Amino acid sequence: MDDYAIDTQELTRRFGKRETVKQINLKVPKREIYGFLGPNGAGKTTTIRMLLGLIRSSSGDIRILGKDLNKHRMDILKDVGSLVESPSYYAHLSGYKNLKIMALIHGIQESRIQEVLEWVRLSQAAHRPVKSYSLGMKQRLGIAMALITNPKLLILDEPTNGLDPSGIQEIRELITRLPRDFDITVLLSSHLLSEIEQVATWVGIINQGELIFQGPLQELTDRSKPYVWVEMDRPLEAAAALNGQGFDAVPEITTGQIRTSMIDRPQSAEMIRFLVNHQYDVYRVTEKKKTLEEIFLELTGQENSL
């Protein structure tokens, strides 16, 4: 249990008779970047609000940094920074003054302000009013505000929403540096696999309120078993002939291909020899793996919704 910054047991949230989060057991290892991934409406934000004590769970337990959230909420939140949706700030004040207000509230020394401003690369814009900041700069200020208390856990809910490519890249670079620079654990939610894939070390996938995968990113990648595509004439007839020989062949009529699960080199040679000997024209043989996006779409049942 002490190995986890976040540890939930059967965490559930109901709104009336509808369960939006269904008995999830979230395990976020310390000093990792945990990508919390799911389609819009899957239950990510509801879960995050429960973790931050913003809404109560209907049932189940939440332990954060080894403590029970229901019993030690104020103690826990001193060690948790968060950025949920858009950051809150005084637009007419400078970034520095916004951070100074946060520092005064939490009894933080003023030297910490300059430290976090430098870290999020806002030093040169520190004394400009926040209303003059770009959206990316405002998000970086939000991260600085979440870091001002030197938390042990940082929770970020869709931090790149609405940003242009350069803004996304800036936020991504900051997130990847957090565990190394601050010895911190990060829970990062997103509906974009591309964002999670580039920064996370662990992944949890939630869909329709259920946690359907959880583990190291590499474990998800390993699910991508390779398969062989054969481009040829008469794929339907060829697939039936190959299946009769013990191969697992699936025809793709529209592309003129057949697909088989990955076989070793001798089996591959045997398959091609069989096709050629039976007067099939083989144009190309290609080994492919499912992308992480394809795996995600399969897990969440989204393949037919695109």
Secondary structure, 3 states (H helix, E strand, C coil): CCCEEEEEEEEEEEECCEEEEEEECCEEECCCEEEEECCCCCCHHHHHHHHCCCCCCCEEEEEECCEECCCCHHHHHCCEEEEECCCCCCCCCEHHHHHHHHHHHHCCCCHHHHHHHHHCCCHHHCCCEHHHCCHHHHHHHHHHHHHCCCCCEEEEECCCCCCCHHHHHHHHHHHHHHHHHHCCEEEEEECCHHHHHHHCCEEEEEECCEEEEEEEHHHHHHCCCEEEEEEECCHHHHHHHHHHCCCCEEEEHHHCEEEEECCCHHHHHHHHHHHHHCCCCEEEEEEEECCHHHHHHHHHCCHHHC
